[in-house]
Amino acid sequence: MTRSYLHLASAAAVLALTACSAPLPSSADLDKLTQDIVARSFRAQGQAGVDRLQPDEDNRLCSEADRTGAPVDAKLAQAIEARNMATIKGPSDGKYLGDWKEGEKIAQDGRGKTWTDPANMANGGNCYNCHQISREELSYGTLGPSLYQYGKIRGVTDPNSAAAKPIVEYTWGKINNARAYNACSSMPRFAHKGILTEAQIKHVMALLLDPTSPVNK
Amino acid sequence: MTHRQDVHGAKRWLLIALMGLASVAQAQKSSTDSIAEYRAMLQDGNPADLFEAKGEDLWKQKRGPKNASLEQCDLGKGPGVVKGAWVELPRYFADTGRVQDLESRLLTCMEQLQGFKADEIAKTPFGRGEQANVTALATWISAESKGMKFNLSQSHPQERVMYEVGKRLFFMRGGPHDFACATCHAQDDKRIRLQDLPNLTQQPGAGNGFGAWPAYRVSNGQMWSAQLRLNDCYRQQRFPYPLFGSEATIALGVYMGVNGKGGEATAPAIKR
């Protein structure tokens, strides 16, 4: 092959490369396009209205962090945690723990809030989808940490004691709104988003913290 | 189909698969292996075969208002070329001016060649009428690429834009539970209950996950297309209902398919 042929070949390669690497729209334009496509691509079904697609600011920031692999900066994370913390209310009657047997049922139950679920049903907690909890239930997920012996490991012998107060309050807060403690936690915000009622959260609290719960055996 | 039913299905399954195993600890360790064994046993008689046969018939049959077959349908490799088409989809089509996946492309062909109304088919519930036929066609067409490697094009600007949109959708947290596709499918070696979750952001998870659908689901005895798979993912994410062949579901197909480059096509697979 002669030198001029080589030159021609490399010029063609550059042309092809340029054509292939035609610049993508800016990241902001792609964000906008994605929102437009979302608006065109979904319809309401059952209780799942299209209002569910309106991202709140926390989700927008965390989604971007997940996508780019660059965590939200510390200041922003603090702001997210602070505004989620502000949503957490203590139990209305001052009692944090309900019945662990009911808590186990809620932890097992993965139903609720899909477009095939009736809007008026009690929602499940989906807990076992992501966490090990009791020793007996082998069908547990691994997306979240194991919660087996949750109270025992943390030294909770009397959930009503002053010594147990910090861990009881933290657990309450975590279930009510996990993103008060970890800005981009994957855990649903059970009270803040109206998934579980206060009474249901008390039952799940008992499952984790009651010394008589099988979790702490 | 709820999570709970899924879980009960899995439990039933586990019981079958674990028969003979004595201790609970042993069961824990080998449950995934046992499920894999059970799946391997099922491979001998995957009911997807029946849908494949139906799909091939539908491709060749003269049907619709124009009484024509689909044999001149262009799935991206030229009119009538079926083998290898599926491992390159979704892709950009010049005649429609957009990126299409297999199912949305089939609707285009059914409208243009056979005279069906694509809009009407898109609105038909899964498993009914012409929708059931689209699923059977997709089953046969995907089977014709079985064992081939995924190789989606990213040469057209729209294909690259759809990848970026798909990526944004994949990570988009929303709905009452703040779930994104990424909540379950962006890490290696995770499970929901006992079900292994493929990491769809990279190989090998993307090829294994995306490359398995259409698949026959033992738990409900249904053939599920890729569009139905995504539809049910969104249901479980507590999102509203994605339209059949919507830009969102196609963009996700581009994202997963490109991530799965080099992965082997296993569809039509058999799933629990």
Chai-1 contact restraints between the chains, C-beta under 6 A:
chainA,res_idxA,chainB,res_idxB,connection_type,confidence,min_distance_angstrom,max_distance_angstrom,comment,restraint_id
A,C20,B,S155,contact,1.0,0.0,6.0,A-B,restraint_1
A,A22,B,P157,contact,1.0,0.0,6.0,A-B,restraint_2
A,L24,B,R160,contact,1.0,0.0,6.0,A-B,restraint_3
A,L30,B,E164,contact,1.0,0.0,6.0,A-B,restraint_4
A,T34,B,V165,contact,1.0,0.0,6.0,A-B,restraint_5
A,T34,B,R168,contact,1.0,0.0,6.0,A-B,restraint_6
A,I37,B,V165,contact,1.0,0.0,6.0,A-B,restraint_7
A,I37,B,E247,contact,1.0,0.0,6.0,A-B,restraint_8
A,I37,B,A248,contact,1.0,0.0,6.0,A-B,restraint_9
A,S41,B,P242,contact,1.0,0.0,6.0,A-B,restraint_10
A,S41,B,L243,contact,1.0,0.0,6.0,A-B,restraint_11
A,S41,B,S246,contact,1.0,0.0,6.0,A-B,restraint_12
A,S41,B,E247,contact,1.0,0.0,6.0,A-B,restraint_13
A,S41,B,A248,contact,1.0,0.0,6.0,A-B,restraint_14
A,F42,B,P240,contact,1.0,0.0,6.0,A-B,restraint_15
A,F42,B,P242,contact,1.0,0.0,6.0,A-B,restraint_16
A,R43,B,Y241,contact,1.0,0.0,6.0,A-B,restraint_17
A,A44,B,P240,contact,1.0,0.0,6.0,A-B,restraint_18
A,Q45,B,Y241,contact,1.0,0.0,6.0,A-B,restraint_19
A,A48,B,P240,contact,1.0,0.0,6.0,A-B,restraint_20
A,V50,B,P240,contact,1.0,0.0,6.0,A-B,restraint_21
A,R52,B,G175,contact,1.0,0.0,6.0,A-B,restraint_22
A,R52,B,P240,contact,1.0,0.0,6.0,A-B,restraint_23
A,L53,B,G174,contact,1.0,0.0,6.0,A-B,restraint_24
A,P55,B,G174,contact,1.0,0.0,6.0,A-B,restraint_25
A,N59,B,R173,contact,1.0,0.0,6.0,A-B,restraint_26
A,N59,B,D178,contact,1.0,0.0,6.0,A-B,restraint_27
A,C62,B,R173,contact,1.0,0.0,6.0,A-B,restraint_28
A,S63,B,F171,contact,1.0,0.0,6.0,A-B,restraint_29
A,S63,B,M172,contact,1.0,0.0,6.0,A-B,restraint_30
A,S63,B,R173,contact,1.0,0.0,6.0,A-B,restraint_31
A,D66,B,F171,contact,1.0,0.0,6.0,A-B,restraint_32
A,D66,B,A182,contact,1.0,0.0,6.0,A-B,restraint_33
A,R67,B,F171,contact,1.0,0.0,6.0,A-B,restraint_34
A,G110,B,H3,contact,1.0,0.0,6.0,A-B,restraint_35
A,G110,B,R4,contact,1.0,0.0,6.0,A-B,restraint_36
A,R111,B,T2,contact,1.0,0.0,6.0,A-B,restraint_37
A,R111,B,R4,contact,1.0,0.0,6.0,A-B,restraint_38
A,K113,B,P176,contact,1.0,0.0,6.0,A-B,restraint_39
A,K113,B,R238,contact,1.0,0.0,6.0,A-B,restraint_40
A,T114,B,R235,contact,1.0,0.0,6.0,A-B,restraint_41
A,T114,B,R238,contact,1.0,0.0,6.0,A-B,restraint_42
A,W115,B,R235,contact,1.0,0.0,6.0,A-B,restraint_43
A,W115,B,Y241,contact,1.0,0.0,6.0,A-B,restraint_44
A,N129,B,I192,contact,1.0,0.0,6.0,A-B,restraint_45
A,N129,B,R193,contact,1.0,0.0,6.0,A-B,restraint_46
A,L138,B,Q28,contact,1.0,0.0,6.0,A-B,restraint_47
A,S139,B,K11,contact,1.0,0.0,6.0,A-B,restraint_48
A,S139,B,R193,contact,1.0,0.0,6.0,A-B,restraint_49
A,S139,B,L194,contact,1.0,0.0,6.0,A-B,restraint_50
A,G141,B,R191,contact,1.0,0.0,6.0,A-B,restraint_51
A,G141,B,I192,contact,1.0,0.0,6.0,A-B,restraint_52
A,G141,B,R193,contact,1.0,0.0,6.0,A-B,restraint_53
A,T142,B,K190,contact,1.0,0.0,6.0,A-B,restraint_54
A,T142,B,R191,contact,1.0,0.0,6.0,A-B,restraint_55
A,L143,B,K190,contact,1.0,0.0,6.0,A-B,restraint_56
A,S186,B,T183,contact,1.0,0.0,6.0,A-B,restraint_57
A,P188,B,H177,contact,1.0,0.0,6.0,A-B,restraint_58
A,P188,B,D178,contact,1.0,0.0,6.0,A-B,restraint_59
A,K193,B,P176,contact,1.0,0.0,6.0,A-B,restraint_60
A,I195,B,P176,contact,1.0,0.0,6.0,A-B,restraint_61
